[in-house]
């Protein structure tokens, strides 16, 4: 049992100490008690409101109206101003019609002497009001098994951790001040003859092809992770794409679907035709719960043709110039079909790995990302791409299920993450860095570290 204590302003009309105990189970047993309170304190609105709530909860709407009418007739009984819980500045507060909060959410222990008076936990929610000599206290008892309150506390605490970390250490890392003059050609601006594949910090997008997923304003907010098209993401500077497909070759995110894979490949090929030295990692996987598209490996090879960089461990030590004119590392991850063969035009699943955890708590995800990155070998010796996803995921037991506000809890801390990687000694392991709703600053941060590596500063 968790007790939350709110210091409530004194309520007029309660002339003597008393206890009112209402449980949202077995309410009928409290009707007589509340009627007695109404008789004792006819000028107080509290008992009327509680009594009408008891009737409403049991579906007896006629007595609800009768009690409300009785309170109206007894004009000395005045109802307190309305209010509700809200969250501002990472703190839960009670706001009332005056807009001035008079109590904040905090932990408290129910006084032991009250527990000796025979009260017990009989429901999910218990409201207890009692008056001391000088003030009225409202205590709300909420079982631990109700996750929302605990989650709000955890979320507020984790946000505070990241804010304090950023305030204490800032965001400084090798190349942090670098801004590419042309994000569409940012690799070309770093000298393709010196830029090796293992020196690149690849800016990536999570669930890249979800800009038109589902139905606008209906299901889209629950699955959309990017607002830009594939082509616009590439122009912005994205160099790693995360594409999920279902059996009919349409892009999907869970049960929601959008345009076909042909739209993705068309955008990729358009970008390649407009640039000369930009390398792309194109990850395509069969979404969980779906079947592999038939003959899909052949389809990808036919569509991308001469753009494909063949699977080869030596690629990691080669420069961009060495790889040209081939420009696409395509990683195909089927669920049941055979993996691409070594030396073939497509790369198998093991060449792009990550350690994804399913959480909507930003500091938990942040520290998990740091921890798993620390376990990887340096990029100079690594023969696979390792991805860190600067994202958090909406959870079913949380009232907030839309992607954008949830992932926003960690999205703005990308530079802080890079800073922490270097300050903790893991800067030489950062390689693929992905985000929801990618923007220019995220691309600049990744390009900045890449610039520093080429310049020998990192």
N, C-alpha and C positions, 0 to 999 in steps of 0.2 A: 504494500500500500504506500502511495506517495501523497504527502499532504502539501497543499499549496495554500499559503496564507496571504490574504489581501487585507490591508488596513482600510476599512470602509468608513466614510464620514458618518457621524452619529445620525440615526434616523429618529425623527421626532415621534413622540407618542408612546414609546416604550418606557413606562414609568418605573419599572422594576426589573431586576435581573430575571431572565427566563431563558429557556432552551426550546428551540423549534427544530425538530429533526424530521426531514422528509427523505424517503428513499424511493427510487423509481422502480421498486418491486414491493408488492404488498401495500399499495397505496391506500386501499380502502380502510385499512386499520387506522389510518391517520385522519380520516374525515372528522370523527368525533373530537379528536384533540384540536384540530384546526378550528372547528366550530366554537369550541370553548375559548380559544384565543381571540376569535372575532368578538365574542361576547365580552371578554375581559378588556380588550383594547379596540373598541369600535372606531376610534379615530385614526388608527394606523392602517395604511394601505398594504403593508407586508403580508399580513395574514390573509387578506382578501385575495391577493395575487397568488399566494401559495395554494389556497383552497381551490381557486378556479383552475390552476395548473393541474392539480390532482384530478379534478373532474375531466379536464381536457385529455389528459394522458390515458384515462380509462374509457374515453369515447362518449362520456355523458355531457353532451353539448347544451342541453337545456339548463342544468344547474350552473354551467359556466356563465351563461347569460344572466341567470338570476343573481349570482354572486356579484358580477360586474355591475348590474343594475343597483344592487343594494349598496355597493361602494359609492356609486354616483349619487344616490339619494342621501347618503350620509356625507354631506359635503365637507365635513371636517376631515374625512379620510382622503388624503392627497397622495397620488402615486408619485414615486420618485422618477426622476428623469431617465429616459432610456439610454442604453449603452451597449457596447459590444467589445469583444477582444480584437485587437489588431497588432501588427508588428511594425515598429519603426526603429531605425537605427539598430537593427539586430536585437531588439528588446520587445518582449511581449507586454502590451499595456492594455488597460481597460479605458476606453474612450467613451465619454458621455456627451449628451447633447450640447453641453457648454464647450466641447472640444478640449477641455482641460483634463488630462489624466490624473486621477487621484490614487491609483494603485498600480503597481508593477508586479509581474509574475515572478515569484521566487520560492525557494524551498523553505519549509518549516516543519517542525515536529509537533503533532497534536499533544497538548499538555497531558501528562500522565493522569492527573486527577480527573480529567474528563473521561478518560478511558475506563475509569472505575465505576462510571454511572450507568453501565449496562449497554452502551452503544456497541454495535458490531457491524462488520462489513457485510451488507446484504445485497449489494447491486454494483453496477458499473459506475454509477455516479451518485454521490451523496452530497447534499448541501446541508451544512450545519451553521446555524446562526446563533450566537449567544452574546450577552451583554455583560461586560465587566462594570466596575463602578464608574468608569469614565468614558468608555467607548464601546462601539459595536464592532465585532470581528466576524468576518465571513471566512469560513474554511471550506474548501472544496476538496473532497477526497477522491482521488482517481486511481484506479487500479493500474499497476505496472503493465498489465497486458493491453492497455490502450496505447498504441505506439505513437499517436500523433504528438502528444505532449512531450514525450521523451525525445522524439525526432526533432521537434522544434528547438529543444534545448541543445541537442547535439549539433544541429545545423548552426545555431547561433554561436556556439562555442568554437566550431571548426572555422567559421568565417572569421572570427576574432583571431584565431591562430595565424591565419594567412595574412590578415591585415597587419598584425603586430610584427610578423616576420618581414613583411615588405617594408614597414616603417623602420625596422631596426637595421636591416642590411641593404636596403635599396635594391636597385636593379642594374648592376654593373658586371659585365663579362667581356672577354676579348671580342672586339668588333661590334659592341653594343651601339656605337654611334654611327655605324655604316648605314647608308641608304642608297640602294641601287638607283641609278639614273633612269633605267628602263626595266621595270619588273618583268615585262614580257620577255626580255632577253637577258635576265640577270646572270645566268651562267656564262653567256658570251662575254659579259662585262668583266669576268674574273679570269680571262685568258684560258681558253679551252686546252691549250698546250701544256698548262701547268696544273690545271684542276683535275685531280684524280677522283675516281668514283668514291673511294673511301674517305675523302676529305669533305664531301658534300654533306651538309645538314639539310635534309630534304623536307621542305614544308609540304604537309599532306592534309587532306580533308577526310573526315570520318563520314561514312555513308554519303559519298560524294554526289550521287545522282538522285537526290531527294528533293530538289528544288520545286518539283511539281507533283510530289507524291500525294496520293489520296485525293480528298475533296477539299477545296479551298474553304477555310473558316470552319470546317466540320471535323474531318479526320487529319488534315495536314499538320496542324500544330502538334499532334502527338507523335509524328514520325519525321518531320522535316528537320534535317540537320544542316542543310546548306540552302542559301537563298539564291545563289548564282548558278548559272548553267555550267556545264563542264568546260565549254570554251572560255567563258568569262573567268572561271577559276584559274585556268591555265594562263590566261593573259595577266591575271593578277599576280602570278608567280607560283602557284601550286605546282608541285612536281610529283606528287604521289596521289593516286586516285584509288578510292576504295569503292568497288562496284559489287552489288549483290544481285544475283539473277535467280529467276525461277525457271521451271521446265519449258515454258513457251518463249524464253529468251527476253522476257520483260524484266526490267529492273524492279526490285521490290525491297521493302523494309518490313520484315515480319509478314503480316497478312496483307499489308497495303502495297499496291503496285503503281507503277507509273509508265513512262515511255519505254520503248524497246532498247536493247543494247546497241542497235544500229544507230540510234541518235547519239549515244556516247562515242562510238567509234567515228562517226561523222565529225563531231566536234574535235576529237583528237587529231584526226587527219587534217582538218582545216588549220588547226594551230601549227602542226608540223609543216604545212605548206607555207606558212607565213614566217617561220623562224628557221635558223640554220644550225644552232649549236645547243639547243635545249634538250636534255634527256628527261624522259618520263618513266616513272615506274607505274604500271597499270596493273593493279590487283583486281582480279575478277574471281568471285567465289559464288558457289551455290548457297543461297540463303538457308539458314537452319529451318528444317521442317519442309523443305521443298526438294524436288528431284532435279538431277542434272539435266540441262538441255541436251537433247540428242545430237551427236556429232559436233559438239561445240568446239572442241580443240581444232578440228579441221576448219570450222567456220572462222575462228580467230586468226588462224594462219592465213587463210585466203583473204581476209579483210585487211590485215595489217602488213602482210607480205614482206617487202624488203625493209620495212622500218624496224623489224624485230631484231633485237640483240640476242643471240643464242645463249643458252644456259652454259656458263663457263666460270669456274672459280677464279680464273685469271682476270676477269672483268674488274674486280674490286681494286686492283692495282693499276689499271689502265687509266689514261687521261681521257677526257671527253673527246679530244681530237683523235685519239687512237680508235675510238668507237664509230666515229662518223664514217659514212652517212647514216648508219643505223642509229635509231633514236629511242626505241621503246623496249624497256624490260617488262615483259608481260608475264605476271605470275598468275597461273590458273589453278584454283583450288576447288576441285570437284568433291562431292560428298561420297559418291560410290564408284564413279568412273575411275579408270587408271590415272595415276599421276603422270604429268609430262615426263618424258624420258631425258636422261642426262645427255647434254650436247644438242638437244632439240631446240626449236625456235621458241618454245614456251618454258617458263621456269616453274619448278614444283613448289609446293606449299612451304617446305622447310627453308626456303630462301627469303621469306618475309615473315617474321615471328613477332609476337608481343606477349605481354602478360596482362590481359584485360581483367579487371575486377568489376563486378556489378554493384555499384554504389552511387548514391546521390550526395554523399558527404565529401566536400571539396578537399579538406585537409587529409582525410583518409586516402583519397585517390592520389593526391599530391605526394604523400610520403610513400605510398605503394609504388608509384612510378619511380621515385628516387631509389628505393630499395632494389627493385628488379633491374633497373639500369646498372646499379653498382655490381650486380652479379655477372654482367656481360663482359667479354674481353674487349680491349681497346679496338677501335675501328681499323687501326693499322694492321691487325692480325685476323680480323673477323672475316669469315667467308659467307656471310649472310647479312641481310638487312634486319635491324632490330628497331621496332616502332614503339614510341611512347605516345599515348593518346591523352592529350590534355582536355579530357572530357569527363563529365559525370552523367549518370543515366537516371531518368525518372523511375521511381519505384511505385509499385501498385498500391502500397499501403500509405502513400503520401498524398495529401490533397492536391499537390501541384504535379500534374502529369504532362504538361506541355514541355517540349524539349528546350526551347529557347531560354525561359527563365531558369530552368534547372541547370543547364550546362553553363549558363552565365555565371554561376557560382565559382567556377574555376577558370573560365575562358580568359579573363583579364590577367591571370597570373602566369602567363607563358614566359615572359621575361624573368620573372622571379624564379621560375623553375630552372631556366638556363643558368641564372646566377648561382643558384644553390648547387647545381651540378658541378660547376667549376670550383665553388668554395669548398665543397666536400670532396673534391678530387676525382670527379667522374666526368669531367668535361670532355675527355678524350673518348668517351663511349657513346656520346649523343650522336644519333644518325638520322632516323626518320622521326619527325615530330608532327603529329596530326592534331586537328582541332575541328570543332563545329563552327559553322558560320565564320569562315576564314576572312581575315581582313589584311590590309596593307602592313600594319605593324607586325603581325605575326610573320609574314613573309620576310620583312626586313630583318627581324631578329635572327631567323634561320640563315638568311644570306649573309648577315654580319658575322656569324661564327664561321661560316664557310670562307668568307674573305680573310678572317684572322688566321685560319689554318693555312691558306694559300700563302699568306704573307709571313708565315712562321711565327705568328703571335700567339698561337694556341696549339 
